[in-house]
Amino acid sequence: MRLTLRMGSALVALFAATTLHASGQAPEAAPRRLEIVAKGNLPRPPAPRDARTAYLMSFFTDEDHSLHFATSRDGYSFTDVNGGKAVLSGRDIAEQKGIRDPHIMRGPDGAFYMSMTDLHIFAKREGLRDTEWERPDPQYGWGNNRNMIFMKSYDLVHWTIARVTPSKLFPQYRDAGNMWAPETIYDPDRRKLMVYFTTRDGNGPNYLVYSYANADFTTLTETPKKLFDYPDPKVNVIDADITKVGGKYHMFYVAHQAPGNIRHSESSKINRDWTKSLRKVDPETAASEAPTLWRRHGTNTYVLMYDVFGISPNNMGFSETSDFVTYRNIGRFNELGSPMKATNFARPKHGAVVAISPAEATRLEQHFSRP
């Protein structure tokens, strides 16, 4: 059976394995995945009563360009819920047959919101397209793409999905070279979800912009505006991550300028008036990107996680801070002396971590443990 759902600008084809092999035997069971549903069929279970003492990490790998989930009960040891396999295949949901940079957050309505880059950087090598990139490199640059993918869920198992294409929505961005690393944060003043991401004009320098999503999380409703003016406009600035702590917003981002890697800015406003400190805050000597911040439950300690892509094999690195001035290096997944463990997966890339309840973690794990 083939079921086609149109949601926003996305056209998603879902397949149910209902046929038999010629031998009369049922085919091998399809890999277990997250369930994609229309918005009217999105289950909304009662809000969990237990505290959000567990954690869920979203990430992808270069090997499959697909979505992965890992859970943790203590914030130190993470286990992939699907035994190291993707929970959603990039080939099934992305125009470029691959996804990158999955970010997950919880909104004030209790729903989970996930956003991803629609991009496969090895698509030509894997026979998914005839050209190196979706559009010509000289005009649009490395890793050029058009789409972002938005998803929404209340139970972490059933999700709506939409492809969002700013170049079609907003004439000002019709020649944009990319739409990378979208993330979402709730704007209490606007009472809307603010989506911010990396873009560029043609093959120009990358910069950060923001817009707002509709309630169904299927499109953007406003022309994106500049989020942050880096002192040197010729420098590529990518991968913003914004978290509100007390009365301040803290933004971590990547600037491709010596000394490189992760920078930090702060503001009392969600989308303007950022400080311009250019100090590198991560401890890595190898190239790093994709910063994301999360709090250890019951403490004022925040964990800064980043993708250390300049080593082989790539890995996630971690630092802790309680004042956003000093950062304590706690190492990388599974390295000697590091408390951070990845129990059944390797080489995760560009992830995010959200606090969830143990009951929510168990429900998600049970979905993937069923035969």
Secondary structure, 3 states (H helix, E strand, C coil): CEEEEEEECEEEEEECCCCCCCCCCCCCCCCCCCEECCHHHCCCCCCCCCCCCEEEEEEECCCCCCEEEEEECCCCEEEECCCCCCCECHHHHCCCCCEEEEEEEECCCCCEEEEEEECCCCCCCCCCCCCCCCCCHHHHCCCCCCCEEEEEECCCCEEEEEEECHHHHCHHHCCEEEEEEEEEEEECCCCEEEEEEEEEECCCCCEEEEEEECCCCCCECCCCEECCCCCCCCCCEEEEEEEEECCEEEEEEEECCCCCCEEEEEECCCCCCCCCCCCECCCCCCCCEEEEEEECCCCCCEEEEEEECCCCCCEEEEEEECCCCCCEEEEECCCCCCCCEECCCCCCEEEEEEEECHHHHHHHHHHHHCC
